[in-house]
């Protein structure tokens, strides 16, 4: 369980597998239905689940939800073979990009291919 003062006290639910018991499902459902301030749930899935599971979850390695931008921003930290899931934040989704458009350099094309064509 992450410390309350840790930046890990809020989890990202973009990669999440839940198989809740009926009791837990009802807890999540009731929390949503009875939520006093639904319009303040800016990231509804994240916010709601963080409220329900506050201080009762275990973090995974960043390799299971790695931001696409880390490959260029933190090149020394990024190891292609270690990454299990790439998180496509913002609007640059691989399924929306023109894969026929190649960048000028081989390095840029390799990155584009690695991050955007693996799923085809």
C-alpha positions in Angstrom: 0.0 0.0 0.0 1.5 3.3 -1.0 2.2 6.0 1.6 -0.5 8.7 1.8 2.2 11.4 0.9 3.6 9.5 -2.0 2.9 10.5 -5.6 1.8 6.9 -5.9 -1.2 7.5 -3.7 -3.2 8.0 -6.9 -3.3 5.2 -9.5 -3.8 5.4 -13.2 -6.6 3.0 -14.2 -5.7 2.9 -17.9 -4.3 -0.6 -17.5 -6.5 -2.3 -15.0 -8.0 -5.7 -14.7 -10.7 -6.2 -12.1 -12.6 -9.3 -11.3 -14.6 -8.0 -8.3 -16.6 -10.1 -6.0 -20.3 -9.2 -5.9 -19.6 -7.3 -2.7 -16.8 -5.3 -4.3 -18.8 -4.7 -7.4 -21.6 -3.3 -5.4 -19.2 -1.1 -3.4 -17.9 0.4 -6.7 -21.4 0.7 -8.2 -22.9 2.3 -5.1 -20.1 4.7 -4.8 -20.7 5.9 -8.3 -24.5 6.1 -7.9 -24.3 7.9 -4.6 -21.4 10.1 -5.4 -22.0 13.6 -4.0 -20.0 15.4 -6.7 -19.9 13.5 -10.0 -19.1 16.6 -12.1 -15.8 16.9 -10.1 -14.7 13.5 -11.4 -12.3 14.9 -14.0 -11.0 11.4 -15.0 -14.1 9.5 -13.9 -12.6 6.0 -14.0 -9.4 7.0 -12.2 -11.0 9.3 -9.7 -13.8 7.0 -8.7 -11.7 3.9 -8.4 -9.1 5.8 -6.4 -11.8 6.9 -4.0 -13.1 3.3 -3.6 -9.7 1.6 -3.3 -8.0 4.4 -1.4 -4.9 3.0 0.3 -5.9 -0.5 -0.8 -4.0 -1.3 -4.0 -0.5 -2.3 -5.2 1.4 -0.4 -7.8 2.9 -2.1 -10.9 6.2 -1.2 -12.5 6.0 1.7 -14.9 6.8 -0.8 -17.7 3.1 -1.9 -17.5 1.8 1.5 -18.4 4.7 3.4 -20.0 3.9 6.8 -21.5 4.8 6.9 -25.2 6.7 10.1 -24.6 9.2 8.5 -22.2 11.0 6.9 -25.1 12.3 10.3 -26.2 12.2 12.1 -22.8 13.9 9.4 -20.8 15.8 7.4 -23.4 18.2 6.0 -20.8 15.3 4.6 -18.8 13.4 3.2 -21.7 14.3 -0.4 -22.6 12.2 -1.7 -25.5 12.3 -5.3 -24.3 11.1 -4.3 -20.9 8.0 -2.3 -21.9 4.8 -4.3 -21.6 2.2 -1.7 -22.4 2.6 1.7 -24.1 0.2 4.4 -22.9 -0.8 6.7 -25.8 -1.6 9.9 -24.0 -3.2 12.9 -25.7 -4.3 12.7 -29.4 -1.5 10.8 -31.0 -3.1 7.4 -31.1 -1.5 4.8 -33.5 -4.8 3.9 -35.0 -5.3 7.6 -36.0 -1.9 8.2 -37.6 -0.9 7.9 -41.3 1.6 5.1 -41.3 2.5 5.8 -44.9 4.1 9.1 -43.8 7.8 8.3 -43.1 10.0 10.7 -41.2 13.3 11.9 -42.7 15.6 9.8 -40.5 15.8 6.1 -40.0 15.8 6.7 -36.2 12.5 8.6 -36.4 11.0 6.0 -38.6 12.2 3.2 -36.3 10.5 4.9 -33.4 7.4 5.6 -35.4 7.2 1.9 -36.3 7.9 0.6 -32.9 5.4 2.8 -31.2 2.7 2.8 -33.9 2.7 -0.3 -36.0 3.1 -3.1 -33.5 -0.7 -3.4 -33.1 -1.4 -3.9 -36.8 
